């Protein structure tokens, strides 16, 4: 059995007289030391899965196990072994310095004082949060608060770390530090990490595996390296947006406009055909450029296929 397992889990709600299926017959597992990216459109069921994993919700059908516990029945015991960061909610006391919340975490989780001091120094340095510890939480920016949120959450070395949209508001340097801490926990302490995010760079840079859910169902569960390897069969093409180019938006390969260029994602086997069509419509003066797809290109396409 993995660190966390979902077995044919179904979660339904009654809302305004309507029957809503948030999670539909979903099975998956998380393994020790693995970093898993959970992605999908808004309303796909990601937050519901996280709440089932923590015991905030109980499944309508099926079985959820987290670290051997039944989360909805053994939530208090489970809480000693997991850490959770919700990007839109704070676990820090609002009106007092962030350090006071850290000290509270030390006592709640019975962290030895020596170990606490070492971990606080190490993680605050990695996250660039040393200077933030004496500042009342209400005076922190969103990005600064998120650094402190992660710091407070990892001090007890959780066996399972659940991060729900954790990089909201972080600048490039802070995101890099955030990712380094996650990788260190997974590789050094064998912490299992579940990361839900809309920032696919997070997934590409730190995750071992990506799970895509849509409408409560698991649509994709694959190693990130394997998914990126499969992308070698595809290519991105950008065509300059000139008068008349809007007709190209009818192509099944069209994705979006990028600063005056129309972007397309298509199989390499269709590349010559596509470019010939562009030349036929706009002549030899047509400007285009090609590139290698990234994870966002691949999953964007998949979102639309499953929508």
N, C-alpha and C positions, 0 to 999 in steps of 0.2 A: 504494500500500500504506500502511496506517495505521501508527501507532507500534507497535501490537501487533495481531496477527491470529491467530485460531483458524480453521482450515479443516477442517470435518468431523472434529473431534477426539473421540476416544473413549478413555477410560481405565478399565481394569478391574483388579481385584485378585482374588487367591485368598486367602481368609481362613477358617480352620477348615474347610477342605474345600469352601467355598462360593464361587461365582463372583459377584463384586460389581461392578456397573457404577456407577462414581462420576461419570463424564461420558459422555454418550451423544450422539454425532453433533452436536456443538455448533459453530456458526460465529458469530463476532462480531469486531469490530475496535474499537480505541481510537484516536482521532484526536489530533493535536497540540493541546495547550492545553485539552483536554476533561477535565471532571471527571465520572466515571461511577460511579454507585452500584450495587454488586452486592449484591442482596438475595435472600432465600429462607429457607425453614424450616431448622432444624438438620438437617444431613445431606444438604442439597440438592446439595452439590458445590462450594461457594464456595471453601473452603480448597484443594481439589484444583486448581481453576483457577489460584489464586494460585501454587501450587507449580509448576504447568506453565509459567506465565509467567516464573518466576524460574529455571527449569532444575533445581529440586530433584527434580522428577519428569519422566519422558519419556512422551509419549503412546503408548498401545497402537496407535492408528491415527490418521491425520490429520496435520496440519502445524501447528506453533506457531512463530511468528516474533515476536521482540521486538527492536525497534530494528534490524531487519535481521539479527539473530543467530538461530541455532538454539539456544535456551536450554540444552537438556540437553547439547549438544556444545560450546558456547562460553560456559559459565557464568562463567568467570573474566573474560573480556573484557567480557561483558555487565555484570558487577557494578560496573564503573567508571562506568556510565551510569544506574544505577537506585538507588533508595532504598526500603527495605522496613521497615515497622514492624509487628511482630506484637504485638497487645495482651497476649498471654499469655506472651511471651518477651522477654527483654531482650538488647540488644546492648551494654549498658554493663557495665564491670567492677564487680563487686559490692562489693568491699572498699575501693575508692579513690574519691576525689572525682570527681564527674561530669565536671569540667573535664578530667581526665586522659584520659578516653575521647574527649572532643572533640579534644584535641591528637593523639591517636592517629589519629582520622579525618582530621585535617589532613595527616598524613604519609602515610597509606594512599592518599589521593586526590590527593596532591601539590598541595594548595591553597596558593597564594601567601600568605605571612604577612600582608600587608596586607589582602588580600581576606578571609582567615580572620577577622581581628580585626573587620572591618566587619560581616561576616555574623553572627558570634557576638554582637556587641553588638545588632544589629538584631533578630534572632530571639529572643534571650533576653529582650529588652525586650517584644516582642509577646506572648511566651508567659508572661511574668511569672516567668521562671526565673533572673533575675540572682542572687538570693540562694541559689539551690540549687546553683550550680556548685561551691562549695567543700565541699559536704556529701557524705560517703560514700554511695554508691548504696544500701547496705543500710539506711540510716536514712531514706530517702525513702518517703513514702506512695505508694500506687499511682498516684494522680493526679499527684503531683510527678514520679514516675519517667517517666510517659507524656509530660509536657512535655519532659523532658530527652531522651527517646527521639526525639521528633520533631525537636528541635533538632539532635541529632547526625546525624540522617538527611538533613537538608536542607542542611547546610553545604557540600556539594560541588555543589549545584544540579543534582540528578539530572534527566535528561530524562523519566524515568518514575518516579512515586512511587506505591508500593503500600502501602495502609494497611489492615491486617486488624484490625477491631474496635479502632480507635485511641482512642476516647473512653471506654473502660471506666474507671470510677473518677474521672472528671473532674467537677468541679462546674460550675455554669452559666457562671461567668466564664471558667474554663479552656477549656470547650467553645467559647465565643465566640472566644477568642484562637486556638484550634486552627483553627477554621474560617477566620479571617481570614488566617492564614499560608497555608493551602491555596489560598484564592482569589487571594492575592497572587502565589504561584508560578505558578498557571495563567494569570493575566492578564498578569503582568509578564514572566515568563521562558518562557511557553508550555509549561510543564511539564504533562505528561499525568498525571492522578491517577485511580487505581482505588481506590475506597473500599468495603470490605465492612463491613457494619454491621447490627445489629438496631435501632439507634436511627434511626428514619425521619425524625426532625427533622434529623439530619445530611444526609440525602439531600435533603430539602425545602429546606434553607437554602443548600447549597453546590453541589449536583450539577446538571449540564446534562442528564443522561440517566440513566435507571434501567433496569437489566437484572435481571429476575426469573428465577431458575432454580429448578427443582424436580425432584427425582429425576434430576439430572444433565442435564436438558434445558432449553433456553431457552424460557420461556413468554411473556416479554414483553420488548420492547426499544423504549423510547419516550422522547421528551423529557419531562422533568419538567413543563415548562410545558404541554405537550399533555395529559399525564395529569391535571394539576390542572384544566385547562380542561374536560376531559370530565367531571370530577366535578360540574360545574354541573348536570348532568342528574340528580344524586342529592341526597339530603338525609339528615341524621341526625336521629332522633327519640328522645328519652328519655322513658320512662314511669315514674312513681313506682312503686316496688315495694311494693304493698299486698297484703293477703291475697287469694289467688286469681290474682295477677298472674303467678305462675309458669307459667300456661297459655300466656302469650304467648311463652315460650321455644321453643315448638314452631314459631313463625313462621320461614320461611326467611330472613327479614331480621334475625333476632336476632343480636346480636354479643356483648355482655358486660354485667356489672353494674358500674355506676359510682357508688359511694357511695350506695346506696339507690335508684338509678334503673336501669331496664333500657334498654340502648342498642340501637338498630336502625339499619341502613343500607339505604336502599331508593331506587328510582327516584322522582323527583318525580311521575311520572304515577300512582303507586300511593299517594301520600300521603293523599289524601282517603279512599280506600277503607280504608286502614290505620287512620286516626284514627276513622273511623266504626265500625270493628270494636271499637276500644278503648272508645268511648262506649257501644256496645251492650252490652258486657260489664260495664262498671263505672259506667255512668251519667254524668250531667253533672258529677259531682264528680271525675271522673278528671283527674289532673294530668299534663301532658306539656309538653315544650319541644322546640323544633326548632333545628337549627344547620347550619352548612356543614361538609361533610366535609373532613378533611385527608388527607394522603398515607397515613397509617396506616390510616384507615378504608378507603380504596380498596384498598390492597394486602392488608389483612387479609381482605377479601372474596375477593380473587383467590387467596390462599393456599388457602382452603377449596375454591374451585372446582377447583383443580388437585391437591388432596391425594389 
